[in-house]
Amino acid sequence: MPRDRSATKTIFDLGLHEGWDTEFYLRKGFRVIALEASPQFADVVKARFAREIAAGRLTIVRKALAERADTTIPFFVRTDKDGWSSIHKDVAERDGIVSTRIEIGTVTIAQLFSEFGVPYYLKCDIEGADNLLLAQIVNEQVKPRFLSIEGESSGDQSIALLVAAGYSRFQIVNQGYLRLFVPPHPPREGDYVAQKFHGKMSGLFGEELPPSHWVDQGVIRERLRLWQNLAAGRVGPVRRFVLKKIGKATRRTWLIDTGWIDIHARHDA
């Protein structure tokens, strides 16, 4: 049965990059609002999704999320294949590759919500500015039902902000092992897509994440600390080996000592 497009939910893809996540969301039948400040990616993706843009299913906002809207700020652009551009120079150049400074227009989450509505799911991957987003979400009266952010560097602070925003259930997904996750059939979000996930994607979201992996803030903090200790080599090799085996077998990917993580949050109010 064809989807009723009048009831289509919206996803915000903050950090469009090469558009792999946006493509997945569009194929699942969602409307997408994508934020991308880097000209390197915004130009390419605009051409790639010209049909979806013309149909109103995709809108690309070529600005950077910042504390104030409708101004300009420095943005540090990388032109290598990864293109980890950021509003923070140290983040853009964290692996020694030099960036180029440009000036970019700004937007806030309040402005995006006002113009496009509050999304059902918000994916944030904006290289060092995730907690800037969360601090703004705290002040919004209506929140996205589901939200995901990068979690390896500032996870404890991120969880505190998520809790302050009213999010009560959480889970960790190791982005280096998305191949372990297969879209459920029948789908629990949108249309079914036979997607094989790779390292440039964020993977499953919302109700399609493993239901048993949702936990409260106390447990997610424990899981985050365990993963941080594993990734830093502060756990003995035998235990690391055993936990990695368990993690792969059960998709509890926070037990795997390599990769990088996203924190997913659920707002049930």
Backbone bond lengths (Angstrom), bond angles and torsions (degrees), N, CA, C in turn:
res aa  C-N    CA-C-N  psi(-1)  N-CA   C-N-CA  omega(-1)  CA-C   N-CA-C  phi
1 M - - - 1.463 - - 1.523 109.59 -
2 P 1.340 119.67 129.74 1.463 121.41 -178.51 1.526 110.90 -63.29
3 R 1.315 115.63 146.34 1.463 121.30 177.50 1.530 109.71 -69.07
4 D 1.331 115.69 140.91 1.459 121.60 172.60 1.521 108.17 -76.98
5 R 1.319 117.33 100.98 1.459 120.91 -174.85 1.527 111.72 -65.81
6 S 1.317 119.21 -20.90 1.454 120.10 178.62 1.520 111.05 -67.52
7 A 1.347 116.68 -20.12 1.461 121.06 -179.79 1.527 111.83 -103.73
8 T 1.323 116.99 12.83 1.453 120.86 -177.60 1.524 111.61 -61.50
9 K 1.325 116.27 132.86 1.455 121.27 177.72 1.528 109.75 -85.21
10 T 1.318 114.37 159.66 1.456 121.03 -177.98 1.516 110.77 -106.74
11 I 1.322 115.85 141.04 1.462 123.49 172.57 1.519 108.02 -119.61
12 F 1.324 116.65 136.53 1.461 121.63 170.35 1.529 107.78 -96.99
13 D 1.330 115.74 125.81 1.469 121.86 175.66 1.526 106.70 -110.29
14 L 1.331 115.63 90.87 1.463 120.49 -178.24 1.526 108.97 -89.86
15 G 1.314 115.08 105.00 1.461 122.33 -170.68 1.511 108.39 106.56
16 L 1.315 115.94 64.65 1.469 123.08 -175.04 1.520 112.28 -60.81
17 H 1.344 116.90 -39.40 1.457 123.12 -179.70 1.536 109.48 54.26
18 E 1.329 119.46 -125.29 1.468 121.76 -177.97 1.531 112.64 -87.10
19 G 1.322 117.15 -2.11 1.462 120.20 173.88 1.513 116.27 89.87
20 W 1.334 117.96 11.94 1.468 119.35 -177.37 1.521 112.04 -65.89
21 D 1.328 117.22 -43.21 1.464 119.32 177.71 1.518 111.09 -66.03
22 T 1.316 116.65 -44.68 1.461 119.87 178.52 1.521 111.51 -57.87
23 E 1.317 117.23 -41.66 1.464 119.89 177.72 1.528 110.88 -59.55
24 F 1.326 117.23 -43.46 1.462 121.87 178.74 1.521 110.76 -61.63
25 Y 1.329 117.55 -45.78 1.464 120.75 -179.34 1.530 111.31 -64.62
26 L 1.320 116.58 -40.64 1.467 120.14 178.18 1.525 111.07 -64.04
27 R 1.322 117.00 -43.12 1.467 120.41 179.03 1.519 111.44 -63.44
28 K 1.315 117.14 -29.16 1.457 120.61 177.55 1.532 112.56 -81.59
29 G 1.333 116.29 -1.83 1.451 120.30 173.57 1.504 115.91 96.06
30 F 1.333 117.44 10.90 1.458 120.53 -179.33 1.530 111.00 -89.10
31 R 1.314 115.56 154.62 1.462 122.47 167.27 1.519 106.84 -85.11
32 V 1.336 117.30 140.03 1.460 121.07 -174.67 1.527 110.71 -124.87
33 I 1.328 114.99 132.92 1.462 122.79 168.23 1.522 105.69 -110.77
34 A 1.322 117.10 115.32 1.467 121.68 -173.34 1.526 109.94 -114.13
35 L 1.335 114.99 134.63 1.460 121.55 178.54 1.522 108.94 -108.03
36 E 1.320 117.01 128.83 1.466 120.82 178.61 1.517 109.61 -152.24
37 A 1.332 115.42 118.81 1.459 120.34 -178.66 1.523 112.97 -91.77
38 S 1.325 117.53 -19.93 1.463 120.51 -175.74 1.528 111.33 -82.01
39 P 1.335 118.32 118.95 1.471 119.87 177.98 1.517 112.49 -58.93
40 Q 1.329 116.87 -29.87 1.458 122.00 -179.28 1.522 111.60 -54.38
41 F 1.316 117.05 -41.20 1.462 120.97 -176.44 1.525 112.22 -97.33
42 A 1.325 117.71 -37.50 1.461 120.03 -176.40 1.522 111.64 -59.54
43 D 1.333 118.22 -41.22 1.464 121.38 -179.32 1.523 111.74 -65.50
44 V 1.344 116.50 -43.94 1.466 120.82 -178.09 1.520 110.98 -66.40
45 V 1.316 116.70 -45.34 1.460 120.39 -176.57 1.528 111.14 -70.38
46 K 1.316 116.96 -32.74 1.464 119.93 176.95 1.528 110.53 -59.37
47 A 1.331 116.86 -42.80 1.462 120.21 178.20 1.523 111.59 -70.48
48 R 1.312 116.69 -38.73 1.473 121.54 -177.92 1.527 112.02 -63.10
49 F 1.350 116.78 -35.86 1.455 120.68 -175.79 1.530 111.50 -112.66
50 A 1.306 116.59 34.54 1.465 120.19 -177.26 1.530 111.83 -58.20
51 R 1.323 116.91 -38.87 1.474 120.31 -178.59 1.531 110.59 -66.32
52 E 1.325 116.88 -43.82 1.468 120.43 -179.12 1.530 111.73 -68.00
53 I 1.337 116.12 -34.93 1.462 119.93 176.97 1.528 110.17 -66.40
54 A 1.336 116.30 -44.29 1.458 120.55 179.85 1.526 111.88 -62.84
55 A 1.339 116.41 -32.45 1.468 121.02 -179.69 1.518 112.81 -82.42
56 G 1.340 117.51 -4.01 1.448 120.79 179.66 1.507 114.58 80.62
57 R 1.325 117.45 11.14 1.467 121.06 -179.77 1.527 111.87 -87.05
58 L 1.330 117.15 -17.56 1.454 121.78 179.18 1.523 109.72 -136.69
59 T 1.307 115.31 132.24 1.456 121.85 172.59 1.519 108.12 -124.48
60 I 1.327 117.48 127.30 1.459 122.19 177.78 1.525 108.93 -104.41
61 V 1.320 115.50 121.42 1.461 122.22 178.16 1.526 107.13 -101.14
62 R 1.308 116.39 114.04 1.472 121.30 -173.88 1.524 110.15 -94.01
63 K 1.311 114.81 67.64 1.460 122.01 -179.60 1.518 109.36 -142.67
64 A 1.325 115.58 173.56 1.463 121.89 176.01 1.522 109.14 -110.32
65 L 1.324 116.50 140.00 1.457 120.29 173.67 1.525 108.55 -70.15
66 A 1.320 116.38 131.95 1.468 120.84 -176.81 1.517 109.29 -147.84
67 E 1.329 115.73 176.26 1.460 120.49 -179.27 1.515 112.12 -70.67
68 R 1.343 116.71 -28.82 1.454 121.73 179.56 1.518 109.79 -125.60
69 A 1.337 115.79 143.05 1.461 121.32 178.76 1.518 111.22 -90.47
70 D 1.331 115.04 160.18 1.466 122.85 171.03 1.516 113.51 60.06
71 T 1.325 115.32 38.85 1.452 120.71 171.39 1.523 106.91 -133.11
72 T 1.321 117.83 -170.75 1.467 120.62 174.67 1.522 108.87 -126.21
73 I 1.328 114.62 148.06 1.460 121.21 179.11 1.525 108.44 -138.68
74 P 1.328 118.00 161.71 1.465 120.04 173.28 1.527 110.28 -67.23
75 F 1.315 115.44 141.52 1.472 122.14 176.33 1.522 106.62 -135.67
76 F 1.324 116.28 132.31 1.456 121.45 -171.57 1.525 109.51 -105.14
77 V 1.328 115.34 110.99 1.461 123.49 -170.12 1.518 110.56 -100.11
78 R 1.309 115.67 132.95 1.462 122.12 171.20 1.516 108.99 -108.82
79 T 1.312 115.83 142.03 1.464 119.91 -177.65 1.522 112.11 -111.20
80 D 1.347 117.90 13.08 1.459 120.20 175.81 1.522 108.87 -77.94
81 K 1.334 116.37 179.99 1.462 120.71 -173.71 1.530 112.80 -65.55
82 D 1.346 117.77 -29.00 1.458 120.53 179.98 1.531 111.15 -83.23
83 G 1.312 116.37 -39.96 1.450 120.77 174.39 1.512 114.59 60.81
84 W 1.341 117.29 47.41 1.462 120.76 -179.06 1.526 110.21 -76.47
85 S 1.308 117.46 66.25 1.454 122.20 179.71 1.524 109.61 -74.77
86 S 1.350 116.02 155.10 1.456 119.50 -173.55 1.516 110.83 -160.68
87 I 1.342 115.28 161.02 1.460 119.62 171.08 1.531 110.45 -76.20
88 H 1.330 116.68 -10.38 1.463 122.50 179.11 1.532 109.54 -108.33
89 K 1.318 117.10 119.88 1.460 120.41 -177.96 1.518 112.09 -60.83
90 D 1.346 117.43 -40.56 1.463 119.70 -177.66 1.519 111.55 -66.01
91 V 1.322 117.37 -31.31 1.467 120.44 177.21 1.520 110.27 -72.27
92 A 1.324 116.97 -44.97 1.467 120.52 179.77 1.527 111.63 -60.63
93 E 1.342 116.79 -34.25 1.462 120.86 -174.87 1.532 112.61 -107.17
94 R 1.339 116.89 24.81 1.458 120.30 -171.15 1.524 114.08 -65.28
95 D 1.327 117.59 -20.38 1.465 119.04 178.31 1.523 111.80 -109.79
96 G 1.328 117.01 19.14 1.454 120.72 173.51 1.511 115.79 91.80
97 I 1.316 118.67 -1.82 1.467 121.51 178.51 1.527 109.43 -86.93
98 V 1.316 115.77 129.14 1.461 121.51 -175.74 1.534 110.42 -72.87
99 S 1.330 116.05 141.83 1.454 121.74 177.19 1.522 110.59 -107.90
100 T 1.328 115.76 167.37 1.460 122.47 175.33 1.518 109.20 -113.32
101 R 1.310 116.58 130.58 1.464 120.90 -179.53 1.523 110.67 -82.99
102 I 1.336 115.64 130.88 1.460 121.71 171.23 1.530 107.67 -129.26
103 E 1.314 116.92 170.85 1.458 121.74 172.85 1.529 107.82 -104.53
104 I 1.330 115.45 135.10 1.462 119.72 -176.11 1.522 109.21 -133.28
105 G 1.327 115.96 146.06 1.453 120.84 175.50 1.515 111.63 -70.40
106 T 1.328 115.98 157.57 1.458 120.38 -174.06 1.530 112.31 -119.09
107 V 1.336 113.11 159.39 1.449 121.70 177.20 1.522 107.31 -147.06
108 T 1.315 117.45 154.83 1.462 122.02 173.77 1.521 108.79 -113.01
109 I 1.343 116.18 165.56 1.459 118.73 179.36 1.526 110.30 -68.15
110 A 1.329 117.34 -32.23 1.465 119.60 177.09 1.527 110.96 -61.59
111 Q 1.329 116.07 -39.84 1.468 120.63 179.05 1.533 110.45 -66.47
112 L 1.327 117.15 -41.70 1.466 120.35 178.82 1.522 111.19 -65.70
113 F 1.336 117.15 -41.97 1.465 120.29 177.94 1.526 110.70 -62.63
114 S 1.331 116.28 -40.49 1.461 120.37 -179.08 1.526 111.30 -64.60
115 E 1.330 116.37 -39.65 1.475 119.73 -176.27 1.513 113.15 -81.36
116 F 1.346 117.19 -37.44 1.466 119.87 -171.16 1.525 114.06 -117.52
117 G 1.318 117.43 -4.81 1.456 120.15 -176.76 1.526 111.26 90.00
118 V 1.317 116.07 164.54 1.464 121.43 178.56 1.522 108.46 -81.38
119 P 1.326 118.09 125.51 1.465 119.57 -175.82 1.525 112.36 -75.44
120 Y 1.312 114.89 160.42 1.462 121.65 173.21 1.525 109.98 -69.93
121 Y 1.331 115.43 -41.95 1.472 122.01 179.23 1.515 108.45 -135.22
122 L 1.328 115.44 139.80 1.465 121.41 177.96 1.516 108.40 -125.36
123 K 1.329 116.40 119.22 1.467 122.21 174.74 1.509 108.84 -102.22
124 C 1.325 116.17 125.28 1.461 120.49 -179.00 1.523 109.99 -119.16
125 D 1.322 115.63 121.50 1.470 122.29 175.34 1.526 106.13 -145.77
126 I 1.324 115.68 74.48 1.464 120.53 -172.64 1.523 111.75 -118.65
127 E 1.322 115.85 34.12 1.463 123.93 166.60 1.526 113.70 48.89
128 G 1.325 113.96 76.87 1.455 119.20 173.17 1.508 115.69 91.07
129 A 1.329 117.67 -0.10 1.470 120.15 -177.64 1.531 112.12 -116.91
130 D 1.333 117.37 15.84 1.462 119.94 -177.35 1.526 111.96 -61.03
131 N 1.334 116.93 -42.93 1.459 118.88 -178.37 1.528 112.39 -72.15
132 L 1.323 117.13 -23.85 1.463 120.47 170.88 1.523 109.17 -61.57
133 L 1.330 116.60 -44.03 1.463 120.96 176.16 1.525 110.59 -60.11
134 L 1.342 116.48 -49.61 1.460 119.74 -175.26 1.514 111.99 -62.71
135 A 1.325 117.30 -37.85 1.460 120.24 177.84 1.532 110.69 -61.04
136 Q 1.333 116.90 -32.87 1.462 120.09 177.05 1.522 111.36 -76.48
137 I 1.338 117.16 -37.52 1.461 121.23 178.73 1.527 110.72 -60.44
138 V 1.334 116.71 -37.60 1.465 121.47 179.49 1.525 110.79 -52.44
139 N 1.330 117.32 -36.97 1.464 121.92 -174.28 1.523 113.70 -87.10
140 E 1.334 117.31 -2.92 1.458 120.24 -179.52 1.531 110.83 -88.06
141 Q 1.320 116.60 137.39 1.459 120.46 -178.40 1.524 111.08 -69.50
142 V 1.316 117.78 -40.30 1.463 122.59 179.51 1.520 108.40 -110.32
143 K 1.338 116.85 133.19 1.458 122.13 -175.87 1.530 110.33 -114.65
144 P 1.340 117.28 156.93 1.461 119.45 168.89 1.525 110.17 -61.16
145 R 1.319 116.21 144.15 1.478 119.66 178.42 1.531 110.40 -63.46
146 F 1.321 116.34 -42.99 1.461 121.49 178.65 1.525 109.39 -124.44
147 L 1.338 115.30 148.78 1.462 121.26 -177.53 1.520 108.32 -151.53
148 S 1.340 116.30 143.69 1.468 119.74 175.01 1.518 109.96 -136.84
149 I 1.338 115.02 146.10 1.460 122.24 179.85 1.518 109.04 -139.12
150 E 1.342 116.51 163.63 1.452 120.40 168.75 1.522 108.94 -68.30
151 G 1.345 117.20 142.01 1.449 117.64 -170.69 1.503 118.57 -126.65
152 E 1.349 118.86 -5.04 1.463 117.31 -169.64 1.519 114.09 -75.09
153 S 1.328 118.74 -30.38 1.465 119.89 -172.03 1.522 113.78 -92.02
154 S 1.327 118.23 -37.61 1.471 120.62 -174.91 1.518 110.84 -132.70
155 G 1.321 116.39 40.14 1.455 121.30 -172.92 1.505 114.74 -60.89
156 D 1.355 119.03 -44.17 1.461 121.42 -178.65 1.521 111.44 -61.07
157 Q 1.323 116.44 -45.50 1.462 120.16 178.68 1.527 110.43 -65.93
158 S 1.327 116.37 -37.58 1.466 120.31 179.43 1.521 110.80 -63.53
159 I 1.325 117.44 -42.89 1.458 120.32 179.30 1.517 110.48 -63.53
160 A 1.325 117.57 -40.52 1.465 120.75 177.92 1.527 110.89 -60.13
161 L 1.332 117.04 -42.20 1.464 120.53 178.80 1.528 111.08 -67.96
162 L 1.328 117.44 -39.42 1.458 120.73 178.01 1.524 111.26 -62.79
163 V 1.318 115.89 -41.92 1.468 119.85 177.88 1.530 109.94 -64.12
164 A 1.323 116.82 -41.91 1.463 120.55 178.11 1.524 111.80 -61.84
165 A 1.334 116.16 -28.37 1.464 121.54 178.93 1.527 112.42 -83.70
166 G 1.343 116.93 -3.93 1.458 120.17 176.93 1.514 115.42 98.99
167 Y 1.340 117.55 4.15 1.468 119.87 177.00 1.525 108.80 -76.22
168 S 1.326 116.16 138.09 1.465 119.73 -171.44 1.529 114.24 -126.45
169 R 1.314 118.42 -12.96 1.468 120.93 -179.95 1.527 108.14 -128.60
170 F 1.327 115.27 141.02 1.466 120.51 -171.14 1.524 110.20 -142.45
171 Q 1.341 114.75 157.41 1.455 120.31 166.75 1.517 110.33 -154.86
172 I 1.327 114.89 154.64 1.459 122.77 -179.91 1.517 108.79 -104.51
173 V 1.327 115.62 136.12 1.463 121.34 173.93 1.525 107.73 -125.26
174 N 1.320 116.32 124.54 1.458 121.69 177.34 1.521 108.35 -80.91
175 Q 1.330 116.42 112.13 1.460 121.67 -175.07 1.523 113.25 -67.41
176 G 1.311 116.50 -18.74 1.451 119.59 177.38 1.511 113.61 -75.38
177 Y 1.349 116.42 -8.23 1.468 120.38 -176.50 1.523 111.50 -130.05
178 L 1.322 116.42 35.89 1.458 120.38 178.09 1.520 112.15 -64.16
179 R 1.325 117.02 -20.43 1.470 119.88 179.32 1.523 112.06 -62.91
180 L 1.320 117.46 -17.02 1.463 120.83 178.53 1.527 112.24 -78.04
181 F 1.330 116.76 -11.83 1.464 121.22 -175.22 1.528 109.99 -105.72
182 V 1.330 115.31 130.84 1.469 121.81 -179.46 1.525 108.07 -121.07
183 P 1.331 118.25 132.98 1.460 119.51 178.47 1.529 111.29 -57.16
184 P 1.337 118.07 132.67 1.462 120.20 -178.81 1.528 111.53 -69.36
185 H 1.315 114.82 148.25 1.464 121.14 178.76 1.529 108.33 -136.19
186 P 1.337 119.38 111.94 1.462 126.92 10.69 1.533 112.37 -71.47
187 P 1.322 116.52 155.86 1.471 120.30 -175.26 1.525 111.30 -72.80
188 R 1.334 114.89 154.99 1.465 120.66 173.67 1.526 111.58 -108.37
189 E 1.333 116.45 -5.99 1.466 122.95 174.76 1.526 108.34 -137.93
190 G 1.324 117.26 119.70 1.458 120.67 175.17 1.512 113.32 60.51
191 D 1.323 116.01 -148.03 1.460 122.89 -179.47 1.528 110.55 -87.75
192 Y 1.320 115.72 157.68 1.464 119.68 176.84 1.527 110.23 -75.32
193 V 1.334 115.89 134.17 1.458 122.55 175.25 1.522 107.59 -132.05
194 A 1.318 117.23 125.06 1.471 121.86 178.68 1.521 108.48 -81.23
195 Q 1.324 115.94 77.35 1.464 122.42 -172.56 1.519 111.20 -100.49
196 K 1.332 116.39 133.30 1.455 121.88 168.41 1.525 107.20 -101.59
197 F 1.313 116.94 116.99 1.462 121.32 -174.18 1.529 111.18 -82.08
198 H 1.342 115.20 148.43 1.461 121.52 176.96 1.522 108.88 -133.99
199 G 1.315 116.34 178.94 1.451 122.08 -170.20 1.512 116.02 -68.14
200 K 1.323 118.74 -8.43 1.462 120.96 176.57 1.521 112.01 -99.83
201 M 1.342 115.64 15.32 1.460 121.01 179.64 1.521 109.51 -120.67
202 S 1.321 115.51 165.41 1.463 121.14 176.41 1.514 112.42 -100.17
203 G 1.331 117.67 -12.88 1.454 120.99 173.31 1.516 114.44 84.80
204 L 1.325 115.04 -155.51 1.457 121.74 -178.02 1.526 110.53 -66.53
205 F 1.323 115.23 161.28 1.465 120.05 -179.01 1.527 108.66 -149.60
206 G 1.313 114.37 164.29 1.459 120.44 172.16 1.511 113.70 59.41
207 E 1.339 115.76 -133.56 1.459 121.79 -175.84 1.526 112.50 -69.08
208 E 1.322 118.30 -13.14 1.463 119.63 -179.19 1.527 113.33 -86.43
209 L 1.323 117.16 -7.82 1.464 119.92 171.28 1.532 108.71 -70.69
210 P 1.337 118.02 156.39 1.474 119.82 -179.44 1.526 110.97 -56.33
211 P 1.331 118.70 118.23 1.470 120.75 -176.36 1.526 113.39 -58.23
212 S 1.331 117.44 -35.00 1.461 120.48 -176.43 1.529 112.85 -74.42
213 H 1.332 118.08 -9.48 1.465 120.99 -178.12 1.527 113.26 -88.07
214 W 1.338 118.01 -7.43 1.456 120.31 177.50 1.527 109.16 -73.36
215 V 1.336 116.45 127.90 1.470 122.04 -178.20 1.519 109.41 -137.93
216 D 1.342 115.60 169.81 1.460 120.14 179.85 1.524 110.91 -82.84
217 Q 1.323 116.35 178.25 1.465 120.42 -173.69 1.520 112.65 -64.08
218 G 1.330 118.45 -34.00 1.460 120.47 179.43 1.513 112.15 -63.42
219 V 1.326 116.45 -45.36 1.465 120.74 -178.74 1.525 110.43 -70.39
220 I 1.335 117.21 -39.46 1.465 117.76 -178.14 1.520 110.76 -66.67
221 R 1.320 117.89 -33.02 1.469 120.17 176.04 1.529 110.32 -64.78
222 E 1.332 117.12 -40.50 1.465 121.00 177.80 1.529 110.72 -63.31
223 R 1.337 116.36 -42.90 1.464 120.30 -179.93 1.527 110.58 -66.53
224 L 1.321 116.47 -38.65 1.458 120.07 178.96 1.525 110.87 -64.13
225 R 1.328 116.92 -44.68 1.468 120.22 178.91 1.521 111.37 -62.76
226 L 1.338 116.34 -40.28 1.461 119.78 178.14 1.523 110.21 -61.74
227 W 1.340 117.47 -46.85 1.469 119.34 -179.17 1.523 110.58 -63.61
228 Q 1.319 117.77 -40.82 1.465 120.66 179.37 1.527 110.64 -62.08
229 N 1.323 117.22 -40.62 1.461 120.48 177.85 1.523 111.68 -67.30
230 L 1.321 116.51 -39.56 1.464 120.23 176.84 1.525 110.47 -62.97
231 A 1.334 116.69 -48.37 1.461 120.90 -176.97 1.523 112.11 -64.86
232 A 1.338 116.92 -29.55 1.466 121.46 -179.12 1.523 112.34 -87.94
233 G 1.332 117.67 -0.73 1.457 120.21 178.93 1.512 114.06 76.30
234 R 1.348 116.64 21.76 1.462 119.82 -179.15 1.530 112.60 -90.89
235 V 1.333 116.30 9.40 1.461 122.45 177.35 1.515 107.89 -117.36
236 G 1.315 116.98 139.05 1.457 121.57 -177.29 1.518 112.98 -59.11
237 P 1.342 117.60 153.26 1.471 121.45 -174.10 1.521 113.83 -62.58
238 V 1.325 118.64 -35.24 1.464 120.12 -179.25 1.520 110.03 -67.20
239 R 1.332 116.17 -46.39 1.469 119.18 179.23 1.523 110.64 -65.00
240 R 1.335 117.72 -40.16 1.471 120.09 177.74 1.522 110.41 -59.08
241 F 1.321 116.66 -43.75 1.467 121.25 -179.16 1.528 110.55 -61.53
242 V 1.325 116.84 -46.36 1.467 121.39 -178.14 1.523 110.53 -65.20
243 L 1.345 116.82 -45.85 1.460 120.15 -179.25 1.529 111.48 -63.62
244 K 1.329 116.55 -37.14 1.470 119.25 178.97 1.523 110.82 -64.21
245 K 1.320 116.70 -41.27 1.467 120.65 177.00 1.524 110.77 -60.74
246 I 1.334 116.31 -46.12 1.467 120.67 179.37 1.523 110.44 -63.57
247 G 1.337 116.22 -43.84 1.458 120.60 -179.14 1.515 112.87 -59.32
248 K 1.319 117.02 -43.46 1.465 120.33 179.47 1.521 111.76 -68.20
249 A 1.323 116.38 -38.71 1.466 120.46 -176.20 1.524 112.20 -71.72
250 T 1.339 117.15 -29.60 1.468 121.08 -173.34 1.523 113.52 -113.72
251 R 1.325 117.84 1.26 1.470 124.01 -176.04 1.521 111.66 63.21
252 R 1.333 117.59 20.53 1.474 120.96 171.45 1.526 106.97 -86.36
253 T 1.324 113.85 75.50 1.458 118.97 -165.17 1.523 113.39 -75.17
254 W 1.344 118.10 -7.20 1.461 119.85 172.73 1.530 111.25 -72.18
255 L 1.328 117.29 -6.15 1.468 122.17 176.80 1.526 112.03 -89.94
256 I 1.330 116.87 -0.86 1.466 121.55 -176.47 1.526 108.81 -100.21
257 D 1.323 117.04 129.61 1.468 121.64 -168.22 1.513 115.16 -83.05
258 T 1.314 118.62 -2.00 1.466 121.61 177.01 1.523 109.22 -118.18
259 G 1.347 115.75 171.02 1.455 119.88 179.87 1.517 111.98 98.47
260 W 1.319 116.78 -160.66 1.464 123.22 178.43 1.523 106.25 -148.54
261 I 1.332 117.06 155.92 1.454 118.81 -168.24 1.526 113.55 -120.74
262 D 1.327 113.63 153.05 1.450 123.41 166.00 1.520 108.44 -113.21
263 I 1.324 115.89 147.00 1.453 121.83 172.13 1.530 107.68 -107.33
264 H 1.322 116.84 122.90 1.462 122.62 176.17 1.519 108.78 -100.60
265 A 1.335 116.00 142.02 1.458 121.26 -179.65 1.520 109.49 -131.31
266 R 1.347 113.75 149.10 1.470 121.23 -177.60 1.524 108.66 -126.48
267 H 1.315 115.45 131.66 1.475 122.53 179.18 1.522 107.41 -109.16
268 D 1.325 116.74 111.03 1.465 120.28 -173.89 1.520 113.97 -96.81
269 A 1.337 117.76 -0.29 1.459 119.38 179.69 1.520 109.94 -77.19
